[in-house]
Amino acid sequence: MATCDFCGVVEDDPAGALTWATSVEKGVRRSYCTDCSREHLRSLEAKLDSEWW
Ligand SMILES: [Zn+2]
C-alpha cells in the first residue's frame, strides 16, 4: 500500500503503486501517484522539493 505525499490518495494495489513516482527529499523517501507525478513531472525531473511546486 502506498500513500501519495502530494494529494494523499491511497493505492491499495501493489501493482498500481509500481507506476507511482518516487523521489528522495532531504533523506526522506516520497511517493507520488500517477496523476500527481504526471502533473508535476517537470518538477520531479528537476529534483525540486515538493514544497516548491
Ligand atoms: Zn497524488
N, CA, C, O and the ligand as a Tripos MOL2 file, in Angstrom:
@<TRIPOS>MOLECULE
protein
  213   211    54     0     0
PROTEIN
NO_CHARGES

@<TRIPOS>ATOM
      1 N           0.8430   -1.1980    0.0000 N.3       1 MET1
      2 CA          0.0000    0.0000    0.0000 C.3       1 MET1
      3 C           0.8800    1.2510    0.0000 C.2       1 MET1
      4 O           1.8820    1.3160    0.7120 O.2       1 MET1
      5 N           0.5010    2.2250   -0.7930 N.am      2 ALA2
      6 CA          1.2630    3.4650   -0.8810 C.3       2 ALA2
      7 C           0.3230    4.6510   -0.6890 C.2       2 ALA2
      8 O          -0.8510    4.5950   -1.0550 O.2       2 ALA2
      9 N           0.8490    5.7060   -0.1190 N.am      3 THR3
     10 CA          0.0830    6.9330    0.0510 C.3       3 THR3
     11 C           0.7790    8.0540   -0.6980 C.2       3 THR3
     12 O           1.9850    8.2480   -0.5460 O.2       3 THR3
     13 N           0.0350    8.7920   -1.5030 N.am      4 CYS4
     14 CA          0.6190    9.9020   -2.2420 C.3       4 CYS4
     15 C           0.9920   11.0220   -1.2720 C.2       4 CYS4
     16 O           0.1590   11.4820   -0.4910 O.2       4 CYS4
     17 N           2.2480   11.4540   -1.3300 N.am      5 ASP5
     18 CA          2.6930   12.5140   -0.4240 C.3       5 ASP5
     19 C           2.2350   13.8900   -0.8750 C.2       5 ASP5
     20 O           2.4480   14.8860   -0.1830 O.2       5 ASP5
     21 N           1.5980   13.9370   -2.0490 N.am      6 PHE6
     22 CA          1.1360   15.2450   -2.5130 C.3       6 PHE6
     23 C          -0.3660   15.4240   -2.2890 C.2       6 PHE6
     24 O          -0.7860   16.4050   -1.6750 O.2       6 PHE6
     25 N          -1.1770   14.4840   -2.7820 N.am      7 CYS7
     26 CA         -2.6290   14.6350   -2.6560 C.3       7 CYS7
     27 C          -3.2190   13.7270   -1.5850 C.2       7 CYS7
     28 O          -4.3760   13.8960   -1.2010 O.2       7 CYS7
     29 N          -2.4270   12.7520   -1.0930 N.am      8 GLY8
     30 CA         -2.8840   11.9160   -0.0020 C.3       8 GLY8
     31 C          -3.7130   10.7220   -0.4220 C.2       8 GLY8
     32 O          -4.2120    9.9910    0.4330 O.2       8 GLY8
     33 N          -3.8730   10.5040   -1.7250 N.am      9 VAL9
     34 CA         -4.6430    9.3540   -2.1920 C.3       9 VAL9
     35 C          -3.9080    8.0700   -1.8080 C.2       9 VAL9
     36 O          -2.6790    8.0440   -1.7450 O.2       9 VAL9
     37 N          -4.6700    7.0070   -1.5520 N.am     10 VAL10
     38 CA         -4.0890    5.7320   -1.1240 C.3      10 VAL10
     39 C          -4.2740    4.7010   -2.2250 C.2      10 VAL10
     40 O          -5.3680    4.5330   -2.7630 O.2      10 VAL10
     41 N          -3.1900    4.0170   -2.5490 N.am     11 GLU11
     42 CA         -3.2330    2.9310   -3.5290 C.3      11 GLU11
     43 C          -3.1160    1.6060   -2.7820 C.2      11 GLU11
     44 O          -2.0910    1.3240   -2.1610 O.2      11 GLU11
     45 N          -4.1780    0.7920   -2.8470 N.am     12 ASP12
     46 CA         -4.1730   -0.4930   -2.1500 C.3      12 ASP12
     47 C          -3.4950   -1.5760   -2.9700 C.2      12 ASP12
     48 O          -3.0020   -2.5590   -2.4160 O.2      12 ASP12
     49 N          -3.4660   -1.4050   -4.2840 N.am     13 ASP13
     50 CA         -2.9410   -2.4320   -5.1800 C.3      13 ASP13
     51 C          -1.4370   -2.2430   -5.3710 C.2      13 ASP13
     52 O          -1.0120   -1.2340   -5.9330 O.2      13 ASP13
     53 N          -0.6260   -3.1990   -4.9140 N.am     14 PRO14
     54 CA          0.8310   -3.0520   -5.0560 C.3      14 PRO14
     55 C           1.2490   -2.8630   -6.5090 C.2      14 PRO14
     56 O           2.2110   -2.1500   -6.7940 O.2      14 PRO14
     57 N           0.5170   -3.5110   -7.4390 N.am     15 ALA15
     58 CA          0.8510   -3.3680   -8.8550 C.3      15 ALA15
     59 C           0.5940   -1.9360   -9.3230 C.2      15 ALA15
     60 O           1.3360   -1.3970  -10.1440 O.2      15 ALA15
     61 N          -0.4590   -1.3340   -8.7950 N.am     16 GLY16
     62 CA         -0.7520    0.0390   -9.1650 C.3      16 GLY16
     63 C           0.2810    0.9960   -8.6170 C.2      16 GLY16
     64 O           0.6400    1.9770   -9.2670 O.2      16 GLY16
     65 N           0.7600    0.7070   -7.4130 N.am     17 ALA17
     66 CA          1.7490    1.5700   -6.7830 C.3      17 ALA17
     67 C           3.0770    1.5370   -7.5220 C.2      17 ALA17
     68 O           3.8960    2.4440   -7.3770 O.2      17 ALA17
     69 N           3.2920    0.4970   -8.3130 N.am     18 LEU18
     70 CA          4.5390    0.4020   -9.0750 C.3      18 LEU18
     71 C           4.6710    1.5220  -10.0910 C.2      18 LEU18
     72 O           5.7820    1.8940  -10.4700 O.2      18 LEU18
     73 N           3.5400    2.0610  -10.5320 N.am     19 THR19
     74 CA          3.5780    3.1210  -11.5410 C.3      19 THR19
     75 C           3.7750    4.4840  -10.8980 C.2      19 THR19
     76 O           3.9230    5.4900  -11.5920 O.2      19 THR19
     77 N           3.7760    4.5170   -9.5890 N.am     20 TRP20
     78 CA          3.9470    5.7910   -8.9050 C.3      20 TRP20
     79 C           5.3890    6.2730   -9.0100 C.2      20 TRP20
     80 O           6.3190    5.4800   -9.1510 O.2      20 TRP20
     81 N           5.5470    7.5690   -8.9380 N.am     21 ALA21
     82 CA          6.8870    8.1440   -8.9340 C.3      21 ALA21
     83 C           7.3870    8.2420   -7.5060 C.2      21 ALA21
     84 O           6.6190    8.5270   -6.5870 O.2      21 ALA21
     85 N           8.6750    8.0030   -7.3260 N.am     22 THR22
     86 CA          9.2650    8.1630   -6.0030 C.3      22 THR22
     87 C          10.4610    9.0990   -6.1140 C.2      22 THR22
     88 O          11.1390    9.1410   -7.1400 O.2      22 THR22
     89 N          10.7050    9.8310   -5.0660 N.am     23 SER23
     90 CA         11.8940   10.6680   -5.0180 C.3      23 SER23
     91 C          12.3680   10.7220   -3.5700 C.2      23 SER23
     92 O          11.6210   10.3960   -2.6480 O.2      23 SER23
     93 N          13.5890   11.1270   -3.3880 N.am     24 VAL24
     94 CA         14.1370   11.2620   -2.0410 C.3      24 VAL24
     95 C          14.4180   12.7350   -1.8000 C.2      24 VAL24
     96 O          15.2180   13.3550   -2.4990 O.2      24 VAL24
     97 N          13.7470   13.2780   -0.8040 N.am     25 GLU25
     98 CA         13.8960   14.6890   -0.4790 C.3      25 GLU25
     99 C          14.3960   14.8040    0.9620 C.2      25 GLU25
    100 O          13.7450   14.3320    1.8940 O.2      25 GLU25
    101 N          15.5210   15.4160    1.1260 N.am     26 LYS26
    102 CA         16.1190   15.5800    2.4620 C.3      26 LYS26
    103 C          16.2320   14.2390    3.1790 C.2      26 LYS26
    104 O          16.0320   14.1550    4.3910 O.2      26 LYS26
    105 N          16.5570   13.1820    2.4140 N.am     27 GLY27
    106 CA         16.7400   11.8780    3.0070 C.3      27 GLY27
    107 C          15.4480   11.1210    3.2570 C.2      27 GLY27
    108 O          15.4790    9.9910    3.7450 O.2      27 GLY27
    109 N          14.3030   11.7310    2.9280 N.am     28 VAL28
    110 CA         13.0200   11.0790    3.1470 C.3      28 VAL28
    111 C          12.4690   10.6080    1.8080 C.2      28 VAL28
    112 O          12.3870   11.3800    0.8530 O.2      28 VAL28
    113 N          12.0910    9.3270    1.7480 N.am     29 ARG29
    114 CA         11.5480    8.7680    0.5250 C.3      29 ARG29
    115 C          10.0860    9.1870    0.3880 C.2      29 ARG29
    116 O           9.2940    9.0280    1.3170 O.2      29 ARG29
    117 N           9.7410    9.7190   -0.7760 N.am     30 ARG30
    118 CA          8.3810   10.1790   -1.0110 C.3      30 ARG30
    119 C           7.8050    9.4710   -2.2220 C.2      30 ARG30
    120 O           8.5220    9.1100   -3.1550 O.2      30 ARG30
    121 N           6.4890    9.2790   -2.1880 N.am     31 SER31
    122 CA          5.8050    8.6220   -3.2940 C.3      31 SER31
    123 C           4.7200    9.5460   -3.8240 C.2      31 SER31
    124 O           4.0600   10.2530   -3.0630 O.2      31 SER31
    125 N           4.5440    9.5280   -5.1480 N.am     32 TYR32
    126 CA          3.5110   10.3590   -5.7590 C.3      32 TYR32
    127 C           2.7030    9.5200   -6.7250 C.2      32 TYR32
    128 O           3.2580    8.7470   -7.5060 O.2      32 TYR32
    129 N           1.3830    9.6740   -6.6700 N.am     33 CYS33
    130 CA          0.5050    8.8910   -7.5270 C.3      33 CYS33
    131 C           0.7030    9.2800   -8.9880 C.2      33 CYS33
    132 O           1.3620   10.2700   -9.3060 O.2      33 CYS33
    133 N           0.1150    8.4750   -9.8620 N.am     34 THR34
    134 CA          0.3250    8.7090  -11.2930 C.3      34 THR34
    135 C          -0.1800   10.0800  -11.7120 C.2      34 THR34
    136 O           0.4600   10.7480  -12.5240 O.2      34 THR34
    137 N          -1.3240   10.5150  -11.1720 N.am     35 ASP35
    138 CA         -1.8540   11.8250  -11.5350 C.3      35 ASP35
    139 C          -0.9000   12.9360  -11.1160 C.2      35 ASP35
    140 O          -0.5970   13.8290  -11.9070 O.2      35 ASP35
    141 N          -0.4300   12.8830   -9.8810 N.am     36 CYS36
    142 CA          0.4580   13.9290   -9.3820 C.3      36 CYS36
    143 C           1.8080   13.8700  -10.0900 C.2      36 CYS36
    144 O           2.3790   14.9090  -10.4190 O.2      36 CYS36
    145 N           2.3240   12.6610  -10.3260 N.am     37 SER37
    146 CA          3.6310   12.5660  -10.9660 C.3      37 SER37
    147 C           3.5680   13.0830  -12.3910 C.2      37 SER37
    148 O           4.5320   13.6660  -12.8870 O.2      37 SER37
    149 N           2.4230   12.8720  -13.0600 N.am     38 ARG38
    150 CA          2.2720   13.3860  -14.4140 C.3      38 ARG38
    151 C           2.1810   14.9150  -14.3880 C.2      38 ARG38
    152 O           2.7830   15.6080  -15.2090 O.2      38 ARG38
    153 N           1.4130   15.4140  -13.4230 N.am     39 GLU39
    154 CA          1.1880   16.8530  -13.3220 C.3      39 GLU39
    155 C           2.4690   17.5920  -12.9370 C.2      39 GLU39
    156 O           2.6960   18.7290  -13.3500 O.2      39 GLU39
    157 N           3.2920   16.9300  -12.1450 N.am     40 HIS40
    158 CA          4.4770   17.5890  -11.6100 C.3      40 HIS40
    159 C           5.7540   16.9600  -12.1290 C.2      40 HIS40
    160 O           6.8100   17.0550  -11.5040 O.2      40 HIS40
    161 N           5.6420   16.3020  -13.3080 N.am     41 LEU41
    162 CA          6.7790   15.5860  -13.8630 C.3      41 LEU41
    163 C           8.0000   16.4920  -14.0110 C.2      41 LEU41
    164 O           9.1270   16.0860  -13.7270 O.2      41 LEU41
    165 N           7.7610   17.7100  -14.4540 N.am     42 ARG42
    166 CA          8.8870   18.6190  -14.6870 C.3      42 ARG42
    167 C           9.6010   18.9520  -13.3750 C.2      42 ARG42
    168 O          10.8290   19.0150  -13.3280 O.2      42 ARG42
    169 N           8.8330   19.1610  -12.3300 N.am     43 SER43
    170 CA          9.4290   19.4400  -11.0210 C.3      43 SER43
    171 C          10.1740   18.2280  -10.4920 C.2      43 SER43
    172 O          11.2480   18.3540   -9.9030 O.2      43 SER43
    173 N           9.5900   17.0420  -10.7080 N.am     44 LEU44
    174 CA         10.2490   15.8170  -10.2610 C.3      44 LEU44
    175 C          11.5830   15.6380  -10.9730 C.2      44 LEU44
    176 O          12.5900   15.2960  -10.3510 O.2      44 LEU44
    177 N          11.5810   15.8740  -12.2900 N.am     45 GLU45
    178 CA         12.8010   15.6760  -13.0550 C.3      45 GLU45
    179 C          13.8700   16.6820  -12.6630 C.2      45 GLU45
    180 O          15.0650   16.3960  -12.7320 O.2      45 GLU45
    181 N          13.4270   17.8610  -12.2500 N.am     46 ALA46
    182 CA         14.3670   18.8880  -11.8220 C.3      46 ALA46
    183 C          14.8360   18.6580  -10.3890 C.2      46 ALA46
    184 O          15.6580   19.4120   -9.8690 O.2      46 ALA46
    185 N          14.3060   17.6070   -9.7520 N.am     47 LYS47
    186 CA         14.6510   17.2670   -8.3750 C.3      47 LYS47
    187 C          14.3060   18.3920   -7.4030 C.2      47 LYS47
    188 O          14.9790   18.5960   -6.3920 O.2      47 LYS47
    189 N          13.2470   19.1090   -7.7370 N.am     48 LEU48
    190 CA         12.8080   20.1480   -6.8220 C.3      48 LEU48
    191 C          12.0430   19.5110   -5.6760 C.2      48 LEU48
    192 O          11.2830   18.5660   -5.8860 O.2      48 LEU48
    193 N          12.2330   20.0080   -4.4920 N.am     49 ASP49
    194 CA         11.4370   19.5360   -3.3700 C.3      49 ASP49
    195 C           9.9870   19.9370   -3.5920 C.2      49 ASP49
    196 O           9.7110   20.9970   -4.1530 O.2      49 ASP49
    197 N           9.0590   19.0900   -3.1520 N.am     50 SER50
    198 CA          7.6430   19.3340   -3.4440 C.3      50 SER50
    199 C           7.1490   20.6300   -2.8130 C.2      50 SER50
    200 O           6.1390   21.1800   -3.2520 O.2      50 SER50
    201 N           7.8320   21.1180   -1.8070 N.am     51 GLU51
    202 CA          7.3810   22.3750   -1.2100 C.3      51 GLU51
    203 C           7.5410   23.5600   -2.1590 C.2      51 GLU51
    204 O           6.9880   24.6340   -1.9210 O.2      51 GLU51
    205 N           8.3050   23.3570   -3.2390 N.am     52 TRP52
    206 CA          8.4920   24.4250   -4.2230 C.3      52 TRP52
    207 C           7.5580   24.2910   -5.4070 C.2      52 TRP52
    208 O           7.5820   25.1410   -6.2970 O.2      52 TRP52
    209 N           6.7290   23.2490   -5.4500 N.am     53 TRP53
    210 CA          5.8680   23.0330   -6.5940 C.3      53 TRP53
    211 C           4.7950   24.1000   -6.6790 C.2      53 TRP53
    212 O           3.9700   24.0750   -7.5920 O.2      53 TRP53
    213 ZN         -1.3590   12.3010   -5.7790 Zn       54 ZN54
@<TRIPOS>BOND
     1     1     2 1
     2     2     3 1
     3     3     4 2
     4     3     5 am
     5     5     6 1
     6     6     7 1
     7     7     8 2
     8     7     9 am
     9     9    10 1
    10    10    11 1
    11    11    12 2
    12    11    13 am
    13    13    14 1
    14    14    15 1
    15    15    16 2
    16    15    17 am
    17    17    18 1
    18    18    19 1
    19    19    20 2
    20    19    21 am
    21    21    22 1
    22    22    23 1
    23    23    24 2
    24    23    25 am
    25    25    26 1
    26    26    27 1
    27    27    28 2
    28    27    29 am
    29    29    30 1
    30    30    31 1
    31    31    32 2
    32    31    33 am
    33    33    34 1
    34    34    35 1
    35    35    36 2
    36    35    37 am
    37    37    38 1
    38    38    39 1
    39    39    40 2
    40    39    41 am
    41    41    42 1
    42    42    43 1
    43    43    44 2
    44    43    45 am
    45    45    46 1
    46    46    47 1
    47    47    48 2
    48    47    49 am
    49    49    50 1
    50    50    51 1
    51    51    52 2
    52    51    53 am
    53    53    54 1
    54    54    55 1
    55    55    56 2
    56    55    57 am
    57    57    58 1
    58    58    59 1
    59    59    60 2
    60    59    61 am
    61    61    62 1
    62    62    63 1
    63    63    64 2
    64    63    65 am
    65    65    66 1
    66    66    67 1
    67    67    68 2
    68    67    69 am
    69    69    70 1
    70    70    71 1
    71    71    72 2
    72    71    73 am
    73    73    74 1
    74    74    75 1
    75    75    76 2
    76    75    77 am
    77    77    78 1
    78    78    79 1
    79    79    80 2
    80    79    81 am
    81    81    82 1
    82    82    83 1
    83    83    84 2
    84    83    85 am
    85    85    86 1
    86    86    87 1
    87    87    88 2
    88    87    89 am
    89    89    90 1
    90    90    91 1
    91    91    92 2
    92    91    93 am
    93    93    94 1
    94    94    95 1
    95    95    96 2
    96    95    97 am
    97    97    98 1
    98    98    99 1
    99    99   100 2
   100    99   101 am
   101   101   102 1
   102   102   103 1
   103   103   104 2
   104   103   105 am
   105   105   106 1
   106   106   107 1
   107   107   108 2
   108   107   109 am
   109   109   110 1
   110   110   111 1
   111   111   112 2
   112   111   113 am
   113   113   114 1
   114   114   115 1
   115   115   116 2
   116   115   117 am
   117   117   118 1
   118   118   119 1
   119   119   120 2
   120   119   121 am
   121   121   122 1
   122   122   123 1
   123   123   124 2
   124   123   125 am
   125   125   126 1
   126   126   127 1
   127   127   128 2
   128   127   129 am
   129   129   130 1
   130   130   131 1
   131   131   132 2
   132   131   133 am
   133   133   134 1
   134   134   135 1
   135   135   136 2
   136   135   137 am
   137   137   138 1
   138   138   139 1
   139   139   140 2
   140   139   141 am
   141   141   142 1
   142   142   143 1
   143   143   144 2
   144   143   145 am
   145   145   146 1
   146   146   147 1
   147   147   148 2
   148   147   149 am
   149   149   150 1
   150   150   151 1
   151   151   152 2
   152   151   153 am
   153   153   154 1
   154   154   155 1
   155   155   156 2
   156   155   157 am
   157   157   158 1
   158   158   159 1
   159   159   160 2
   160   159   161 am
   161   161   162 1
   162   162   163 1
   163   163   164 2
   164   163   165 am
   165   165   166 1
   166   166   167 1
   167   167   168 2
   168   167   169 am
   169   169   170 1
   170   170   171 1
   171   171   172 2
   172   171   173 am
   173   173   174 1
   174   174   175 1
   175   175   176 2
   176   175   177 am
   177   177   178 1
   178   178   179 1
   179   179   180 2
   180   179   181 am
   181   181   182 1
   182   182   183 1
   183   183   184 2
   184   183   185 am
   185   185   186 1
   186   186   187 1
   187   187   188 2
   188   187   189 am
   189   189   190 1
   190   190   191 1
   191   191   192 2
   192   191   193 am
   193   193   194 1
   194   194   195 1
   195   195   196 2
   196   195   197 am
   197   197   198 1
   198   198   199 1
   199   199   200 2
   200   199   201 am
   201   201   202 1
   202   202   203 1
   203   203   204 2
   204   203   205 am
   205   205   206 1
   206   206   207 1
   207   207   208 2
   208   207   209 am
   209   209   210 1
   210   210   211 1
   211   211   212 2
@<TRIPOS>SUBSTRUCTURE
     1 MET1         2 RESIDUE 1 A MET
     2 ALA2         6 RESIDUE 1 A ALA
     3 THR3        10 RESIDUE 1 A THR
     4 CYS4        14 RESIDUE 1 A CYS
     5 ASP5        18 RESIDUE 1 A ASP
     6 PHE6        22 RESIDUE 1 A PHE
     7 CYS7        26 RESIDUE 1 A CYS
     8 GLY8        30 RESIDUE 1 A GLY
     9 VAL9        34 RESIDUE 1 A VAL
    10 VAL10       38 RESIDUE 1 A VAL
    11 GLU11       42 RESIDUE 1 A GLU
    12 ASP12       46 RESIDUE 1 A ASP
    13 ASP13       50 RESIDUE 1 A ASP
    14 PRO14       54 RESIDUE 1 A PRO
    15 ALA15       58 RESIDUE 1 A ALA
    16 GLY16       62 RESIDUE 1 A GLY
    17 ALA17       66 RESIDUE 1 A ALA
    18 LEU18       70 RESIDUE 1 A LEU
    19 THR19       74 RESIDUE 1 A THR
    20 TRP20       78 RESIDUE 1 A TRP
    21 ALA21       82 RESIDUE 1 A ALA
    22 THR22       86 RESIDUE 1 A THR
    23 SER23       90 RESIDUE 1 A SER
    24 VAL24       94 RESIDUE 1 A VAL
    25 GLU25       98 RESIDUE 1 A GLU
    26 LYS26      102 RESIDUE 1 A LYS
    27 GLY27      106 RESIDUE 1 A GLY
    28 VAL28      110 RESIDUE 1 A VAL
    29 ARG29      114 RESIDUE 1 A ARG
    30 ARG30      118 RESIDUE 1 A ARG
    31 SER31      122 RESIDUE 1 A SER
    32 TYR32      126 RESIDUE 1 A TYR
    33 CYS33      130 RESIDUE 1 A CYS
    34 THR34      134 RESIDUE 1 A THR
    35 ASP35      138 RESIDUE 1 A ASP
    36 CYS36      142 RESIDUE 1 A CYS
    37 SER37      146 RESIDUE 1 A SER
    38 ARG38      150 RESIDUE 1 A ARG
    39 GLU39      154 RESIDUE 1 A GLU
    40 HIS40      158 RESIDUE 1 A HIS
    41 LEU41      162 RESIDUE 1 A LEU
    42 ARG42      166 RESIDUE 1 A ARG
    43 SER43      170 RESIDUE 1 A SER
    44 LEU44      174 RESIDUE 1 A LEU
    45 GLU45      178 RESIDUE 1 A GLU
    46 ALA46      182 RESIDUE 1 A ALA
    47 LYS47      186 RESIDUE 1 A LYS
    48 LEU48      190 RESIDUE 1 A LEU
    49 ASP49      194 RESIDUE 1 A ASP
    50 SER50      198 RESIDUE 1 A SER
    51 GLU51      202 RESIDUE 1 A GLU
    52 TRP52      206 RESIDUE 1 A TRP
    53 TRP53      210 RESIDUE 1 A TRP
    54 ZN54       213 GROUP 0 **** ****
